[in-house]
Amino acid sequence: MIEVTEEPVALNVGLKDSGLKDANTDDPDSKGSRLKETIDFGLQNCISDNEITSQFSQLKLACENYGVELIQYENESTLSRIIELITKDLSEPYSIYTYRYFIHNWPYLCFMAKVESAIVGAIVCKLDVHKKGNYRGYIAMLAVDKEHRRKKIGSSLVQKAIQTMIAHNCEEVVLETEITNDAALNLYQQLGFIRDKRLLKYYLNGVDAFRLKLSLK
């Protein structure tokens, strides 16, 4: 079983393999994307449902000890706070339409972390059919308020989302993050993700990205 240790500081990820066709969200698998080269590591790693459940139980308990509650997105009354949290850490800016694309289509894959009445963390994901007919989950955005980091909030949000994806027959989960974002890379590595590909000059600032993948048994 993979054991999650101390949570890193920064938690933002990329947003390109979303299926959303606008200036902010090129699909790296589509023709015409600004992604011109990839390096495929050809690695595989699987994690079982039981391992996911066990990890989440540990993380949820750690969050509760800090007074953190995980809740599902309900309506747009919390959207502005989600955008505020995520915008602070994003590599590139996204319009409100990008957020609504994910949240309106997959509201059951948007979760927030709350301390008392304040929202201090959020994750935004999607789930759809991939090329081979399998369901693939995608983690589009993840952020935790600086004042509440190192409390297992980011890891707990990821595991909560993955659990929900599994309940909807998901077989793998992917995301992108800058190769320089050691904190995010460490977080996902501890949760069982592996580096699947290196995407060259993936972001508008010219920085490469790693595509991370978690295969589910």
Contacts in CASP RR format, 6 or more apart in sequence:
PFRMAT RR
TARGET T0000
AUTHOR 0000-0000-0000
METHOD contacts of the structure
MODEL  1
MIEVTEEPVALNVGLKDSGLKDANTDDPDSKGSRLKETIDFGLQNCISDN
EITSQFSQLKLACENYGVELIQYENESTLSRIIELITKDLSEPYSIYTYR
YFIHNWPYLCFMAKVESAIVGAIVCKLDVHKKGNYRGYIAMLAVDKEHRR
KKIGSSLVQKAIQTMIAHNCEEVVLETEITNDAALNLYQQLGFIRDKRLL
KYYLNGVDAFRLKLSLK
1 51 0 8 1.000
1 54 0 8 1.000
1 55 0 8 1.000
2 47 0 8 1.000
2 51 0 8 1.000
2 55 0 8 1.000
2 190 0 8 1.000
2 191 0 8 1.000
2 192 0 8 1.000
3 55 0 8 1.000
3 58 0 8 1.000
3 190 0 8 1.000
4 55 0 8 1.000
4 58 0 8 1.000
4 59 0 8 1.000
4 152 0 8 1.000
4 155 0 8 1.000
4 190 0 8 1.000
4 191 0 8 1.000
5 190 0 8 1.000
6 150 0 8 1.000
7 149 0 8 1.000
7 150 0 8 1.000
7 151 0 8 1.000
7 152 0 8 1.000
7 153 0 8 1.000
7 154 0 8 1.000
7 155 0 8 1.000
7 187 0 8 1.000
8 149 0 8 1.000
8 182 0 8 1.000
8 183 0 8 1.000
8 184 0 8 1.000
8 186 0 8 1.000
8 187 0 8 1.000
9 146 0 8 1.000
9 149 0 8 1.000
9 150 0 8 1.000
9 183 0 8 1.000
10 89 0 8 1.000
10 181 0 8 1.000
10 183 0 8 1.000
10 184 0 8 1.000
11 89 0 8 1.000
11 142 0 8 1.000
11 143 0 8 1.000
11 144 0 8 1.000
11 149 0 8 1.000
11 154 0 8 1.000
11 183 0 8 1.000
11 184 0 8 1.000
11 187 0 8 1.000
12 86 0 8 1.000
12 89 0 8 1.000
12 90 0 8 1.000
12 91 0 8 1.000
12 141 0 8 1.000
12 142 0 8 1.000
12 143 0 8 1.000
12 177 0 8 1.000
12 181 0 8 1.000
12 184 0 8 1.000
13 139 0 8 1.000
13 140 0 8 1.000
13 141 0 8 1.000
13 142 0 8 1.000
13 175 0 8 1.000
13 176 0 8 1.000
13 177 0 8 1.000
13 181 0 8 1.000
13 184 0 8 1.000
14 90 0 8 1.000
14 91 0 8 1.000
14 92 0 8 1.000
14 140 0 8 1.000
14 141 0 8 1.000
14 175 0 8 1.000
14 176 0 8 1.000
14 177 0 8 1.000
14 178 0 8 1.000
14 203 0 8 1.000
14 209 0 8 1.000
15 24 0 8 1.000
15 25 0 8 1.000
15 90 0 8 1.000
15 92 0 8 1.000
15 94 0 8 1.000
15 98 0 8 1.000
15 140 0 8 1.000
15 141 0 8 1.000
15 176 0 8 1.000
16 25 0 8 1.000
16 26 0 8 1.000
16 27 0 8 1.000
16 28 0 8 1.000
16 33 0 8 1.000
16 35 0 8 1.000
16 176 0 8 1.000
16 199 0 8 1.000
16 202 0 8 1.000
16 209 0 8 1.000
17 27 0 8 1.000
17 28 0 8 1.000
17 29 0 8 1.000
17 138 0 8 1.000
17 174 0 8 1.000
17 176 0 8 1.000
17 211 0 8 1.000
18 25 0 8 1.000
18 27 0 8 1.000
18 98 0 8 1.000
18 101 0 8 1.000
18 102 0 8 1.000
18 126 0 8 1.000
18 138 0 8 1.000
18 140 0 8 1.000
19 25 0 8 1.000
19 27 0 8 1.000
20 98 0 8 1.000
20 101 0 8 1.000
20 102 0 8 1.000
21 27 0 8 1.000
22 95 0 8 1.000
22 97 0 8 1.000
22 98 0 8 1.000
24 92 0 8 1.000
24 93 0 8 1.000
24 94 0 8 1.000
24 95 0 8 1.000
24 98 0 8 1.000
25 94 0 8 1.000
25 98 0 8 1.000
26 32 0 8 1.000
26 33 0 8 1.000
26 34 0 8 1.000
26 35 0 8 1.000
27 33 0 8 1.000
28 35 0 8 1.000
28 38 0 8 1.000
28 176 0 8 1.000
28 199 0 8 1.000
28 202 0 8 1.000
28 211 0 8 1.000
29 131 0 8 1.000
34 201 0 8 1.000
34 202 0 8 1.000
35 199 0 8 1.000
35 200 0 8 1.000
35 201 0 8 1.000
35 202 0 8 1.000
36 200 0 8 1.000
36 201 0 8 1.000
37 199 0 8 1.000
37 200 0 8 1.000
37 201 0 8 1.000
38 197 0 8 1.000
38 198 0 8 1.000
38 199 0 8 1.000
38 200 0 8 1.000
38 211 0 8 1.000
39 197 0 8 1.000
39 198 0 8 1.000
39 200 0 8 1.000
40 196 0 8 1.000
40 197 0 8 1.000
41 194 0 8 1.000
41 195 0 8 1.000
41 196 0 8 1.000
41 197 0 8 1.000
41 198 0 8 1.000
42 196 0 8 1.000
43 194 0 8 1.000
43 195 0 8 1.000
43 196 0 8 1.000
44 194 0 8 1.000
44 215 0 8 1.000
45 192 0 8 1.000
45 193 0 8 1.000
45 194 0 8 1.000
45 213 0 8 1.000
45 214 0 8 1.000
45 215 0 8 1.000
46 215 0 8 1.000
46 216 0 8 1.000
46 217 0 8 1.000
47 192 0 8 1.000
47 214 0 8 1.000
47 215 0 8 1.000
47 216 0 8 1.000
47 217 0 8 1.000
48 216 0 8 1.000
48 217 0 8 1.000
49 166 0 8 1.000
49 216 0 8 1.000
49 217 0 8 1.000
52 159 0 8 1.000
52 162 0 8 1.000
52 163 0 8 1.000
52 166 0 8 1.000
52 216 0 8 1.000
53 163 0 8 1.000
55 159 0 8 1.000
55 191 0 8 1.000
56 156 0 8 1.000
56 159 0 8 1.000
56 160 0 8 1.000
56 163 0 8 1.000
59 152 0 8 1.000
59 155 0 8 1.000
59 156 0 8 1.000
59 159 0 8 1.000
60 70 0 8 1.000
60 156 0 8 1.000
62 151 0 8 1.000
62 152 0 8 1.000
62 156 0 8 1.000
63 69 0 8 1.000
63 70 0 8 1.000
63 113 0 8 1.000
63 151 0 8 1.000
63 152 0 8 1.000
63 153 0 8 1.000
63 156 0 8 1.000
66 115 0 8 1.000
66 148 0 8 1.000
66 151 0 8 1.000
66 152 0 8 1.000
66 153 0 8 1.000
67 115 0 8 1.000
68 113 0 8 1.000
68 114 0 8 1.000
68 115 0 8 1.000
68 120 0 8 1.000
68 148 0 8 1.000
68 151 0 8 1.000
68 153 0 8 1.000
68 156 0 8 1.000
69 113 0 8 1.000
69 114 0 8 1.000
69 115 0 8 1.000
70 111 0 8 1.000
70 112 0 8 1.000
70 113 0 8 1.000
70 114 0 8 1.000
70 156 0 8 1.000
70 157 0 8 1.000
70 160 0 8 1.000
71 111 0 8 1.000
71 112 0 8 1.000
71 113 0 8 1.000
71 114 0 8 1.000
72 107 0 8 1.000
72 108 0 8 1.000
72 110 0 8 1.000
72 111 0 8 1.000
72 112 0 8 1.000
73 82 0 8 1.000
73 103 0 8 1.000
73 107 0 8 1.000
73 110 0 8 1.000
73 111 0 8 1.000
73 112 0 8 1.000
74 107 0 8 1.000
78 112 0 8 1.000
78 119 0 8 1.000
79 96 0 8 1.000
79 99 0 8 1.000
79 100 0 8 1.000
79 103 0 8 1.000
81 119 0 8 1.000
81 122 0 8 1.000
82 99 0 8 1.000
82 103 0 8 1.000
82 110 0 8 1.000
82 112 0 8 1.000
82 119 0 8 1.000
82 122 0 8 1.000
82 124 0 8 1.000
83 96 0 8 1.000
83 99 0 8 1.000
85 119 0 8 1.000
85 120 0 8 1.000
85 121 0 8 1.000
85 122 0 8 1.000
85 143 0 8 1.000
85 144 0 8 1.000
85 145 0 8 1.000
86 99 0 8 1.000
86 122 0 8 1.000
86 124 0 8 1.000
86 141 0 8 1.000
86 142 0 8 1.000
86 143 0 8 1.000
87 93 0 8 1.000
87 94 0 8 1.000
88 143 0 8 1.000
89 143 0 8 1.000
90 141 0 8 1.000
91 178 0 8 1.000
91 203 0 8 1.000
91 204 0 8 1.000
91 205 0 8 1.000
91 207 0 8 1.000
92 203 0 8 1.000
92 204 0 8 1.000
92 205 0 8 1.000
99 124 0 8 1.000
102 109 0 8 1.000
102 110 0 8 1.000
102 124 0 8 1.000
102 125 0 8 1.000
102 126 0 8 1.000
102 140 0 8 1.000
102 141 0 8 1.000
103 110 0 8 1.000
103 124 0 8 1.000
105 126 0 8 1.000
106 125 0 8 1.000
106 126 0 8 1.000
106 127 0 8 1.000
108 164 0 8 1.000
109 124 0 8 1.000
109 125 0 8 1.000
109 126 0 8 1.000
109 127 0 8 1.000
109 161 0 8 1.000
109 164 0 8 1.000
109 165 0 8 1.000
110 122 0 8 1.000
110 123 0 8 1.000
110 124 0 8 1.000
110 125 0 8 1.000
111 122 0 8 1.000
111 123 0 8 1.000
111 157 0 8 1.000
111 160 0 8 1.000
111 161 0 8 1.000
112 119 0 8 1.000
112 121 0 8 1.000
112 122 0 8 1.000
113 119 0 8 1.000
113 120 0 8 1.000
113 121 0 8 1.000
113 122 0 8 1.000
113 144 0 8 1.000
113 148 0 8 1.000
113 153 0 8 1.000
113 154 0 8 1.000
113 156 0 8 1.000
113 157 0 8 1.000
114 120 0 8 1.000
115 148 0 8 1.000
120 144 0 8 1.000
120 145 0 8 1.000
120 147 0 8 1.000
120 148 0 8 1.000
120 153 0 8 1.000
121 143 0 8 1.000
121 144 0 8 1.000
121 145 0 8 1.000
121 148 0 8 1.000
121 153 0 8 1.000
121 154 0 8 1.000
121 157 0 8 1.000
122 141 0 8 1.000
122 142 0 8 1.000
122 143 0 8 1.000
122 157 0 8 1.000
123 139 0 8 1.000
123 141 0 8 1.000
123 142 0 8 1.000
123 154 0 8 1.000
123 157 0 8 1.000
123 158 0 8 1.000
123 160 0 8 1.000
123 161 0 8 1.000
124 139 0 8 1.000
124 140 0 8 1.000
124 141 0 8 1.000
124 142 0 8 1.000
125 137 0 8 1.000
125 138 0 8 1.000
125 139 0 8 1.000
125 140 0 8 1.000
125 161 0 8 1.000
125 165 0 8 1.000
126 137 0 8 1.000
126 138 0 8 1.000
126 140 0 8 1.000
127 135 0 8 1.000
127 136 0 8 1.000
127 137 0 8 1.000
127 138 0 8 1.000
127 165 0 8 1.000
127 168 0 8 1.000
127 170 0 8 1.000
128 135 0 8 1.000
128 136 0 8 1.000
128 137 0 8 1.000
128 138 0 8 1.000
129 135 0 8 1.000
129 136 0 8 1.000
130 136 0 8 1.000
130 172 0 8 1.000
134 171 0 8 1.000
134 172 0 8 1.000
135 165 0 8 1.000
135 168 0 8 1.000
135 169 0 8 1.000
135 170 0 8 1.000
135 171 0 8 1.000
136 170 0 8 1.000
136 171 0 8 1.000
136 172 0 8 1.000
136 173 0 8 1.000
136 174 0 8 1.000
137 165 0 8 1.000
137 170 0 8 1.000
137 172 0 8 1.000
137 173 0 8 1.000
137 174 0 8 1.000
138 173 0 8 1.000
138 174 0 8 1.000
138 175 0 8 1.000
139 158 0 8 1.000
139 161 0 8 1.000
139 173 0 8 1.000
139 174 0 8 1.000
139 175 0 8 1.000
140 175 0 8 1.000
142 154 0 8 1.000
142 157 0 8 1.000
142 158 0 8 1.000
142 184 0 8 1.000
144 153 0 8 1.000
144 154 0 8 1.000
144 157 0 8 1.000
154 187 0 8 1.000
155 187 0 8 1.000
155 190 0 8 1.000
155 191 0 8 1.000
158 187 0 8 1.000
158 188 0 8 1.000
158 191 0 8 1.000
159 191 0 8 1.000
162 170 0 8 1.000
162 173 0 8 1.000
162 191 0 8 1.000
162 214 0 8 1.000
162 216 0 8 1.000
165 173 0 8 1.000
165 216 0 8 1.000
166 216 0 8 1.000
170 216 0 8 1.000
171 215 0 8 1.000
171 216 0 8 1.000
172 213 0 8 1.000
172 214 0 8 1.000
172 215 0 8 1.000
172 216 0 8 1.000
173 193 0 8 1.000
173 213 0 8 1.000
173 214 0 8 1.000
173 216 0 8 1.000
174 196 0 8 1.000
174 211 0 8 1.000
174 212 0 8 1.000
174 213 0 8 1.000
174 214 0 8 1.000
175 188 0 8 1.000
175 193 0 8 1.000
175 211 0 8 1.000
175 212 0 8 1.000
176 199 0 8 1.000
176 202 0 8 1.000
176 209 0 8 1.000
176 210 0 8 1.000
176 211 0 8 1.000
176 212 0 8 1.000
177 184 0 8 1.000
177 185 0 8 1.000
177 188 0 8 1.000
177 209 0 8 1.000
177 210 0 8 1.000
177 212 0 8 1.000
178 184 0 8 1.000
178 203 0 8 1.000
178 207 0 8 1.000
178 208 0 8 1.000
178 209 0 8 1.000
178 210 0 8 1.000
179 185 0 8 1.000
179 198 0 8 1.000
179 207 0 8 1.000
179 208 0 8 1.000
179 209 0 8 1.000
179 210 0 8 1.000
180 207 0 8 1.000
185 210 0 8 1.000
185 212 0 8 1.000
188 212 0 8 1.000
188 214 0 8 1.000
191 214 0 8 1.000
192 214 0 8 1.000
193 212 0 8 1.000
193 213 0 8 1.000
193 214 0 8 1.000
194 212 0 8 1.000
194 213 0 8 1.000
194 214 0 8 1.000
195 210 0 8 1.000
195 211 0 8 1.000
195 212 0 8 1.000
196 210 0 8 1.000
196 211 0 8 1.000
196 212 0 8 1.000
196 213 0 8 1.000
197 210 0 8 1.000
197 211 0 8 1.000
198 208 0 8 1.000
198 209 0 8 1.000
198 210 0 8 1.000
198 211 0 8 1.000
199 208 0 8 1.000
199 209 0 8 1.000
199 210 0 8 1.000
199 211 0 8 1.000
200 208 0 8 1.000
201 207 0 8 1.000
201 208 0 8 1.000
202 208 0 8 1.000
202 209 0 8 1.000
203 209 0 8 1.000
END
